[in-house]
Amino acid sequence: MRGVALGVAVVALGLYLTGLGTPPFLDPPEGVHAEAARQMGVGNDWITPRVNGVRYVDKPPLLYWLVSATLALLGPTPFAARLGPALAAVGVAAVTARLGVVLGGARVGFLAGLMVAANLGMFLDGRLVKPDVVFSLWLALAFAGFTITYQGGGRRGLVLFYASLGLAALTKGVLAALGPLVVVALFFWLTRERPLLPWIPWWGALLAVGIALPWYLAAEAGSRGFLWSTLLHNHLLPFARPRVFPDEDAPLSAAEFLVVTLLAFLPWAAALPWALARGARRPWEDATARLWLLFALWGMLVIGFCAVSSFKQPQDAFPAFPALALLVARAWDETIEGVPGSAQPRALLTPLLVLFVLVAGTFAAVGTGAIHVPPAALAILDTTALGLDPWMPLVLRGAVLFAVASAALAVAVWRRSAALGVGVALAATIAFLSAVAGEGMAQFARSSSVRPLAAVLAELARPGDLVVHEGALEHSASALMRLPGPVHVVNGFGSGLAFGAGFPEARDTFWAPARLQAAWAAPGRHFLLSTVPPDRSIVGSLPAGSVRLLAESGGRWLYSNLAD
């Protein structure tokens, strides 16, 4: 059974590493994280992340440490920057598979490991330079450690539990890392288990604090007010009201968050009603049965806490996906085995068939022109001029793939074969993610990338030239990786850099429009990289005849005061 986790890891490696470096950086969010990691290595400052020379304390440093290491080994490329999060996604799949084997056997482990790897949300996020999947790995390891001890494995499980909490605090924040403690506390309250003190050893708390606290203290010592920014602004305020500083991503409403979470976990979300009901069902006759309640609480509390927060984004639900995958895998396994009280095969198969038919029909309708795609969607994809032509191969590929899968699922429904149905769903989902979703994400990244303008800047700009960015720098941060020095920012006060803007070294970074107007009239060559459309850009206030458009790409414009 130990080979199940290894087999799942091999499949996940192929799924996540294939084409990982093909797309350019996506701004936001990738460029700002990759640049923070690069500057950490260049400046040899492992305490305070910086972007464009400005302190960037929006996230703890563990992601930047990982990315800085891979950049040092492999060079400043998208593949190197994404390697750490992608391997974390593989780790999540392997840990989930191992948990499934321990709790339900080889098939549960196999299904759970593949389900947590093969869903749209985890797949897309695990191939970006972001901390969410790395954080999900620490949570999965924490609950794996708890499971080991709960099933009689001794203190080694608690060592893993508390060490994972410390690493989680270095990845996403202190309050986010306390989530497993809340889940475990509610679990013990519902199961009425005593005593509780053996689960809170002094050395466990010391281990977690010893891993995380030194960096937090060092960061506060080097940047006064850091603890307020990271603990209050980034964690407590989102539950009560919007953040003090604006954010580069728009928050979702509670309803939008729940809908997006269900869509991100497709196609496995179709079985969640059965899976969650089964996980909370009494009686809990032994340790293994009680642990299924723990995973149901894990999934529901993560999503529930995020839903009531006033600031939540799609990736906030991803730490719940290992638990949801375990519960769904168990539901499918019990149906395959015909366990009394389990769902009937058609109860699980029919929603999948309906979903696959709808997806196939939608792709086919778009491909044949039967469905009119709104101009707003084309603008988002940056294909307003060309229409859907660049996307048609992917659309048709998706239509054929889901049509074939729908036919196979129809056979499974007719034969009442849950094993055939879940196998078809897994194969189709993995094929879709590899051949359609991954390539679609790459195509979108290319269409919205700052890379073409960064290449022009890197070729033309010389030391001493003035380079100014209009708008929040997070929207073009990957360009910094190709420039010889920092840039000035006008009309851009993003959430991540707003805290660092108050320190003395950043005073010359953020400019008022009047300062740019004066500098633009001075001798020398000047460049303006803008994320603002020309009719609303500051270029309209610059001296007449002194602004020349050099290039336009990805919703950005590059201007200079001199012709190329």
GUGU-727345 format. One record per residue (C-alpha): residue number from 1; chain; x, y, z. Coordinates in steps of 0.25 Angstrom, whole numbers, padded with zeros to 4 digits. Each point is the difference from the previous one (the first is absolute). Layout:
nr; kette; east; north; up
NUM; A; X; Y; Z
...
This chain:
nr; kette; east; north; up
1; A; 0000; 0000; 0000
2; A; 0012; 0009; 0002
3; A; 0001; 0000; -0015
4; A; -0013; 0008; -0002
5; A; 0005; 0013; 0005
6; A; 0012; -0002; -0009
7; A; -0008; -0003; -0012
8; A; -0009; 0012; 0002
9; A; 0012; 0009; 0002
10; A; 0006; -0005; -0014
11; A; -0014; 0004; -0007
12; A; 0000; 0013; 0007
13; A; 0014; 0003; -0004
14; A; -0003; -0002; -0014
15; A; -0013; 0008; 0001
16; A; 0007; 0012; 0007
17; A; 0014; 0001; -0006
18; A; -0004; -0002; -0015
19; A; 0000; 0013; -0006
20; A; 0003; 0007; 0013
21; A; 0009; 0010; -0005
22; A; -0007; 0003; -0014
23; A; -0009; 0012; 0004
24; A; 0007; 0013; 0004
25; A; -0003; 0005; 0014
26; A; -0014; 0005; 0003
27; A; -0001; 0014; 0006
28; A; -0006; 0000; 0010
29; A; 0003; -0009; 0008
30; A; 0013; -0007; -0005
31; A; 0009; 0011; -0003
32; A; 0000; 0007; 0013
33; A; 0003; -0013; 0008
34; A; 0011; -0005; -0010
35; A; 0006; 0014; 0001
36; A; 0000; 0000; 0015
37; A; 0007; -0013; 0000
38; A; 0010; 0004; -0010
39; A; 0003; 0013; 0008
40; A; 0002; -0008; 0012
41; A; 0011; -0008; -0006
42; A; 0006; 0012; -0007
43; A; 0000; 0008; 0013
44; A; 0003; -0011; 0009
45; A; -0011; 0005; 0010
46; A; -0008; -0013; 0004
47; A; -0008; 0008; 0010
48; A; -0007; 0011; -0008
49; A; -0006; -0003; -0013
50; A; 0001; 0012; -0010
51; A; -0005; 0004; -0013
52; A; 0006; 0011; -0008
53; A; 0008; 0003; 0012
54; A; -0013; 0002; 0009
55; A; -0003; -0009; 0011
56; A; -0011; -0010; -0003
57; A; -0006; -0007; 0012
58; A; -0013; -0004; -0006
59; A; 0004; -0015; 0002
60; A; 0010; -0007; 0009
61; A; 0013; -0004; -0006
62; A; 0000; -0015; -0002
63; A; -0005; 0000; -0014
64; A; 0010; 0010; -0003
65; A; 0011; -0008; 0006
66; A; -0004; -0012; -0008
67; A; -0001; 0008; -0013
68; A; 0013; 0007; 0003
69; A; 0007; -0014; 0001
70; A; -0006; -0005; -0013
71; A; 0004; 0013; -0007
72; A; 0014; -0001; 0005
73; A; 0001; -0015; -0005
74; A; -0008; 0002; -0014
75; A; 0001; 0014; -0003
76; A; -0011; 0011; 0000
77; A; -0010; -0007; -0009
78; A; -0015; -0003; 0002
79; A; 0003; -0015; 0001
80; A; 0010; 0003; 0011
81; A; -0009; 0009; 0008
82; A; -0012; -0009; -0001
83; A; 0007; -0013; 0003
84; A; -0002; 0001; 0015
85; A; -0015; 0002; 0000
86; A; -0001; -0011; -0010
87; A; 0007; -0010; 0008
88; A; -0008; 0005; 0012
89; A; -0013; -0004; -0008
90; A; 0007; -0014; -0003
91; A; 0002; -0001; 0015
92; A; -0014; 0003; 0003
93; A; -0005; -0011; -0009
94; A; 0010; -0010; 0006
95; A; -0004; 0004; 0015
96; A; -0014; -0001; -0004
97; A; 0002; -0014; -0006
98; A; 0007; -0005; 0012
99; A; -0011; 0005; 0009
100; A; -0010; -0007; -0009
101; A; 0007; -0013; 0001
102; A; 0001; 0001; 0015
103; A; -0014; 0003; 0002
104; A; -0007; -0008; -0011
105; A; 0009; -0009; -0008
106; A; 0008; 0001; -0013
107; A; -0012; 0004; -0009
108; A; -0004; 0012; 0009
109; A; 0014; 0005; 0001
110; A; 0002; -0002; -0016
111; A; -0013; 0008; -0002
112; A; 0002; 0011; 0010
113; A; 0014; 0003; -0004
114; A; -0004; 0001; -0015
115; A; -0012; 0008; 0003
116; A; 0007; 0010; 0008
117; A; 0011; 0002; -0011
118; A; -0010; -0001; -0012
119; A; -0010; 0012; 0003
120; A; 0000; 0013; -0007
121; A; 0003; 0009; 0012
122; A; 0012; -0008; 0006
123; A; 0006; -0002; -0014
124; A; 0000; 0014; -0004
125; A; 0004; 0006; 0013
126; A; 0011; -0011; 0002
127; A; 0007; 0005; -0013
128; A; 0001; 0014; 0004
129; A; 0010; 0007; 0010
130; A; -0010; 0001; 0011
131; A; 0001; -0005; 0015
132; A; -0014; -0006; 0001
133; A; 0004; -0014; -0005
134; A; 0012; 0000; 0009
135; A; -0009; 0004; 0012
136; A; -0009; -0012; -0004
137; A; 0011; -0009; 0001
138; A; 0004; 0004; 0014
139; A; -0015; -0002; 0004
140; A; -0001; -0014; -0007
141; A; 0013; -0004; 0008
142; A; -0005; 0006; 0013
143; A; -0013; -0009; -0001
144; A; 0008; -0012; -0004
145; A; 0009; 0002; 0012
146; A; -0013; 0001; 0009
147; A; -0005; -0013; -0007
148; A; 0012; -0007; 0003
149; A; 0000; 0003; 0015
150; A; -0016; -0002; 0001
151; A; 0002; -0014; -0006
152; A; 0011; -0004; 0010
153; A; 0012; 0004; -0007
154; A; 0006; 0008; 0012
155; A; 0007; 0013; 0001
156; A; 0006; 0000; -0014
157; A; -0014; 0005; -0005
158; A; -0001; 0011; 0009
159; A; 0014; 0005; -0004
160; A; -0004; 0000; -0014
161; A; -0013; 0007; 0004
162; A; 0006; 0012; 0007
163; A; 0012; 0001; -0009
164; A; -0010; 0002; -0012
165; A; -0007; 0010; 0008
166; A; 0013; 0008; 0001
167; A; 0003; -0001; -0015
168; A; -0015; 0004; -0003
169; A; 0002; 0013; 0008
170; A; 0013; 0003; -0008
171; A; -0008; -0002; -0013
172; A; -0014; 0006; 0002
173; A; 0000; 0007; 0014
174; A; -0002; -0003; 0014
175; A; -0015; 0000; 0001
176; A; -0001; -0009; -0012
177; A; 0009; -0010; 0006
178; A; -0009; -0001; 0012
179; A; -0011; -0006; -0008
180; A; 0003; -0014; 0002
181; A; 0000; 0002; 0015
182; A; -0014; 0006; -0001
183; A; -0004; -0013; -0008
184; A; 0006; -0009; 0010
185; A; -0007; 0007; 0012
186; A; -0013; -0001; -0007
187; A; 0002; -0014; -0003
188; A; 0003; -0004; 0015
189; A; -0012; 0008; 0004
190; A; -0009; -0008; -0009
191; A; 0006; -0013; 0003
192; A; 0001; 0003; 0015
193; A; 0014; -0005; 0002
194; A; 0008; 0002; 0012
195; A; 0011; 0003; 0005
196; A; 0005; 0011; -0010
197; A; 0013; 0004; 0007
198; A; 0008; -0012; -0007
199; A; -0004; 0007; -0013
200; A; 0006; 0013; 0004
201; A; 0014; -0003; 0005
202; A; 0009; 0011; 0004
203; A; 0011; -0004; -0010
204; A; -0010; 0000; -0012
205; A; -0004; 0014; 0003
206; A; 0015; 0003; 0001
207; A; 0003; -0007; -0013
208; A; -0010; 0008; -0008
209; A; 0003; 0013; 0007
210; A; 0015; -0002; -0002
211; A; -0002; -0002; -0015
212; A; -0008; 0012; -0003
213; A; 0003; 0010; 0011
214; A; 0014; 0004; -0003
215; A; -0003; 0005; -0014
216; A; -0012; 0008; 0006
217; A; 0008; 0007; 0010
218; A; 0012; 0003; -0009
219; A; -0010; 0006; -0010
220; A; -0006; 0009; 0010
221; A; 0013; 0004; 0005
222; A; 0004; 0004; -0014
223; A; -0013; 0006; -0004
224; A; -0008; 0006; 0011
225; A; -0015; -0002; -0002
226; A; 0002; -0013; -0007
227; A; -0008; -0008; 0010
228; A; -0011; 0010; -0001
229; A; 0000; -0002; -0015
230; A; 0001; -0015; -0001
231; A; -0009; -0004; 0012
232; A; -0010; 0011; 0001
233; A; -0001; 0005; -0015
234; A; 0002; -0013; -0007
235; A; -0008; -0009; 0009
236; A; -0009; 0006; 0010
237; A; -0005; 0011; -0008
238; A; -0005; -0008; -0012
239; A; -0010; -0007; 0010
240; A; -0006; 0013; 0004
241; A; 0001; 0010; -0011
242; A; 0009; 0003; -0013
243; A; 0014; 0002; 0002
244; A; 0007; 0014; 0002
245; A; 0008; -0001; -0012
246; A; -0006; -0004; -0014
247; A; 0003; -0014; -0005
248; A; 0004; -0004; -0014
249; A; -0011; -0011; -0001
250; A; -0015; 0003; 0002
251; A; -0007; -0007; 0012
252; A; -0012; -0009; -0002
253; A; -0013; 0000; 0007
254; A; -0004; -0012; 0008
255; A; -0009; -0006; -0011
256; A; 0011; 0003; -0011
257; A; 0010; -0007; 0009
258; A; -0008; -0012; 0002
259; A; -0004; -0001; -0014
260; A; 0015; 0001; -0005
261; A; 0004; -0010; 0011
262; A; -0009; -0010; -0006
263; A; 0004; 0003; -0014
264; A; 0015; -0001; 0004
265; A; -0003; -0014; 0006
266; A; -0007; -0006; -0012
267; A; -0003; -0010; -0004
268; A; 0002; -0006; 0014
269; A; -0009; 0010; 0006
270; A; -0012; -0007; -0006
271; A; 0001; -0011; 0011
272; A; 0002; 0010; 0012
273; A; -0014; -0001; 0005
274; A; 0002; -0015; 0002
275; A; 0014; 0001; 0005
276; A; -0002; 0011; 0010
277; A; -0013; -0007; 0006
278; A; 0008; -0013; 0001
279; A; 0012; 0006; 0007
280; A; -0009; 0006; 0011
281; A; -0009; -0012; 0002
282; A; 0000; -0008; 0013
283; A; 0003; -0009; 0006
284; A; 0015; 0002; 0001
285; A; 0004; -0014; 0005
286; A; 0015; 0001; -0001
287; A; 0011; 0010; -0002
288; A; 0000; -0002; -0015
289; A; -0015; 0004; -0001
290; A; 0002; 0012; 0009
291; A; 0011; 0005; -0009
292; A; -0009; 0001; -0011
293; A; -0008; 0010; 0008
294; A; 0013; 0008; 0002
295; A; 0002; 0001; -0015
296; A; -0015; 0004; -0002
297; A; 0003; 0011; 0010
298; A; 0013; 0004; -0007
299; A; -0007; 0002; -0013
300; A; -0012; 0007; 0005
301; A; 0007; 0009; 0010
302; A; 0010; 0005; -0010
303; A; -0011; 0004; -0010
304; A; -0009; 0005; 0011
305; A; 0010; 0009; 0006
306; A; 0004; 0006; -0014
307; A; -0014; 0002; -0004
308; A; -0004; 0009; 0012
309; A; 0013; 0008; -0002
310; A; -0002; 0013; -0006
311; A; 0012; -0002; -0009
312; A; 0002; -0014; -0007
313; A; 0005; -0004; -0013
314; A; -0001; -0014; -0007
315; A; 0013; -0005; 0004
316; A; -0004; 0001; 0015
317; A; -0008; -0013; -0001
318; A; 0011; -0008; -0006
319; A; 0005; -0005; 0014
320; A; -0013; -0007; 0002
321; A; 0001; -0008; -0013
322; A; 0009; -0012; 0006
323; A; -0012; -0002; 0010
324; A; -0010; 0001; -0011
325; A; 0007; -0010; -0009
326; A; 0001; -0010; 0011
327; A; -0015; 0001; 0003
328; A; -0004; -0001; -0014
329; A; 0010; -0012; -0003
330; A; -0006; -0007; 0012
331; A; -0014; 0002; -0005
332; A; 0004; -0006; -0014
333; A; 0007; -0011; 0007
334; A; -0012; -0004; 0008
335; A; -0009; 0000; -0012
336; A; 0010; -0008; -0008
337; A; 0000; -0010; 0011
338; A; -0015; 0000; 0002
339; A; 0001; 0004; 0015
340; A; -0014; 0000; 0007
341; A; -0004; 0015; 0001
342; A; 0009; 0005; -0011
343; A; -0005; 0007; -0012
344; A; -0005; -0007; -0012
345; A; 0009; 0000; -0012
346; A; -0010; 0008; -0008
347; A; -0001; 0010; 0011
348; A; 0015; 0003; -0002
349; A; 0001; -0003; -0015
350; A; -0012; 0008; -0005
351; A; 0005; 0014; 0005
352; A; 0014; -0003; -0007
353; A; -0007; -0003; -0013
354; A; -0009; 0012; 0000
355; A; 0012; 0009; 0003
356; A; 0009; -0006; -0011
357; A; -0011; 0001; -0010
358; A; -0002; 0014; 0004
359; A; 0014; 0003; -0002
360; A; 0001; -0007; -0013
361; A; -0012; 0007; -0005
362; A; 0005; 0014; 0004
363; A; 0014; -0002; -0007
364; A; -0007; -0005; -0012
365; A; -0010; 0011; 0000
366; A; 0011; 0010; 0001
367; A; 0009; -0007; -0010
368; A; -0012; 0000; -0011
369; A; -0004; 0014; 0003
370; A; -0013; -0004; 0006
371; A; 0003; 0008; 0013
372; A; 0004; 0015; -0001
373; A; 0012; 0003; 0009
374; A; -0002; 0014; 0006
375; A; 0010; 0010; -0004
376; A; 0004; 0002; 0015
377; A; 0005; -0014; 0000
378; A; 0008; 0002; -0013
379; A; 0006; 0012; 0007
380; A; 0004; -0008; 0012
381; A; 0007; -0010; -0009
382; A; 0006; 0011; -0008
383; A; -0006; -0005; -0013
384; A; -0009; 0011; -0003
385; A; 0006; 0003; -0014
386; A; 0002; -0015; -0004
387; A; -0012; -0006; 0006
388; A; 0000; -0014; 0005
389; A; 0009; -0005; -0011
390; A; 0012; -0002; 0009
391; A; -0008; -0008; 0010
392; A; -0008; -0009; -0010
393; A; 0010; -0011; 0000
394; A; -0001; -0001; 0015
395; A; -0016; 0001; 0000
396; A; -0001; -0011; -0010
397; A; 0010; -0009; 0007
398; A; -0009; 0002; 0013
399; A; -0012; -0003; -0008
400; A; 0005; -0013; -0005
401; A; 0006; -0004; 0013
402; A; -0012; 0002; 0008
403; A; -0009; -0006; -0011
404; A; 0008; -0013; 0001
405; A; 0000; 0000; 0015
406; A; -0015; 0002; 0000
407; A; -0002; -0012; -0009
408; A; 0008; -0008; 0010
409; A; -0007; 0005; 0012
410; A; -0013; -0003; -0007
411; A; 0004; -0015; -0001
412; A; 0004; 0001; 0015
413; A; -0014; 0005; 0004
414; A; -0007; -0010; -0008
415; A; 0009; -0011; 0006
416; A; -0001; 0006; 0014
417; A; 0015; -0001; 0000
418; A; 0006; 0010; 0010
419; A; 0014; -0005; -0002
420; A; -0001; 0002; -0015
421; A; -0006; 0014; 0002
422; A; 0010; 0005; 0010
423; A; 0011; -0005; -0009
424; A; -0005; 0007; -0012
425; A; -0002; 0013; 0008
426; A; 0015; -0001; 0005
427; A; 0005; -0002; -0014
428; A; -0008; 0010; -0006
429; A; 0003; 0011; 0010
430; A; 0015; -0003; 0000
431; A; 0000; 0001; -0016
432; A; -0008; 0013; 0001
433; A; 0009; 0006; 0010
434; A; 0013; -0004; -0008
435; A; -0005; 0003; -0015
436; A; -0010; 0011; 0002
437; A; 0000; 0007; 0013
438; A; 0015; 0001; 0001
439; A; 0002; 0005; -0014
440; A; -0012; 0009; 0002
441; A; 0007; 0006; 0012
442; A; 0013; 0001; -0008
443; A; -0007; 0007; -0011
444; A; -0007; 0010; 0009
445; A; 0014; 0003; 0007
446; A; 0006; 0003; -0013
447; A; -0011; 0009; -0004
448; A; 0000; 0008; 0013
449; A; 0015; 0000; 0002
450; A; 0009; 0012; 0002
451; A; 0012; -0008; -0006
452; A; -0001; 0006; -0014
453; A; 0001; 0014; 0006
454; A; 0011; -0004; 0010
455; A; 0008; -0005; -0011
456; A; -0001; 0013; -0007
457; A; 0004; 0007; 0013
458; A; 0012; -0009; 0002
459; A; 0005; 0003; -0013
460; A; -0002; 0015; -0001
461; A; 0002; 0004; 0015
462; A; 0014; 0004; 0004
463; A; 0005; 0003; 0014
464; A; -0004; 0014; 0004
465; A; -0013; 0000; -0009
466; A; -0013; 0003; 0007
467; A; -0009; -0011; 0001
468; A; -0014; 0002; 0006
469; A; -0012; -0009; 0002
470; A; -0014; 0005; 0000
471; A; -0010; -0008; 0009
472; A; 0002; -0010; 0011
473; A; 0014; -0007; -0002
474; A; -0006; -0014; 0003
475; A; -0006; 0000; -0014
476; A; 0014; 0001; -0007
477; A; 0009; -0005; 0011
478; A; 0007; -0011; -0009
479; A; 0005; 0011; -0009
480; A; 0010; 0003; 0012
481; A; 0007; -0013; -0002
482; A; 0005; 0005; -0013
483; A; 0004; 0015; 0003
484; A; 0013; 0004; 0006
485; A; -0006; 0008; 0011
486; A; -0012; 0005; 0008
487; A; -0011; 0008; -0007
488; A; -0009; 0012; 0005
489; A; -0014; -0002; 0002
490; A; -0011; 0010; -0003
491; A; -0015; -0001; 0004
492; A; 0003; -0014; 0005
493; A; -0002; -0004; 0015
494; A; -0002; -0015; 0000
495; A; -0003; -0007; 0013
496; A; 0013; -0008; 0001
497; A; 0009; 0012; -0002
498; A; -0009; 0010; 0008
499; A; 0006; -0004; 0014
500; A; 0015; 0001; -0006
501; A; -0003; 0013; -0006
502; A; 0000; 0007; 0014
503; A; 0015; -0003; 0002
504; A; 0011; 0010; -0004
505; A; 0006; -0008; -0011
506; A; -0013; 0000; -0008
507; A; -0002; 0015; 0000
508; A; 0006; 0002; -0013
509; A; -0008; -0012; -0006
510; A; -0014; 0005; 0000
511; A; -0002; 0012; -0008
512; A; -0011; 0010; -0001
513; A; -0005; 0004; -0014
514; A; 0006; 0014; 0001
515; A; 0014; -0006; 0002
516; A; -0001; -0009; -0012
517; A; -0005; 0012; -0009
518; A; 0013; 0008; 0005
519; A; 0009; -0012; -0002
520; A; -0005; -0003; -0014
521; A; 0004; 0014; -0005
522; A; 0014; -0002; 0005
523; A; 0011; -0004; -0009
524; A; 0003; -0015; -0002
525; A; -0008; -0012; -0005
526; A; -0012; -0004; 0008
527; A; -0010; -0012; 0000
528; A; -0014; -0001; 0005
529; A; -0006; -0014; 0002
530; A; -0015; 0002; 0002
531; A; -0011; -0010; 0004
532; A; -0010; 0012; -0002
533; A; -0008; 0001; -0014
534; A; 0006; 0012; -0008
535; A; -0013; 0008; 0002
536; A; 0001; 0000; 0015
537; A; 0015; -0001; 0001
538; A; 0010; 0011; 0005
539; A; 0006; 0001; -0014
540; A; -0011; 0010; -0003
541; A; 0006; 0010; 0010
542; A; 0014; -0002; -0005
543; A; 0006; 0011; -0009
544; A; -0006; 0000; -0014
545; A; 0008; -0007; -0010
546; A; 0009; -0007; 0010
547; A; -0007; -0013; 0001
548; A; 0002; -0011; -0010
549; A; -0006; -0014; 0001
550; A; 0011; -0011; -0002
551; A; -0008; -0012; 0003
552; A; -0014; -0005; 0005
553; A; -0003; -0014; 0005
554; A; -0008; -0007; 0011
555; A; -0008; 0012; 0004
556; A; 0013; 0008; 0002
557; A; 0006; 0011; -0008
558; A; 0015; 0004; -0001
559; A; 0003; 0015; -0003
560; A; 0013; 0008; -0001
561; A; 0003; 0014; -0002
562; A; 0009; -0003; -0012
563; A; -0003; -0008; -0012
564; A; 0007; -0014; -0001
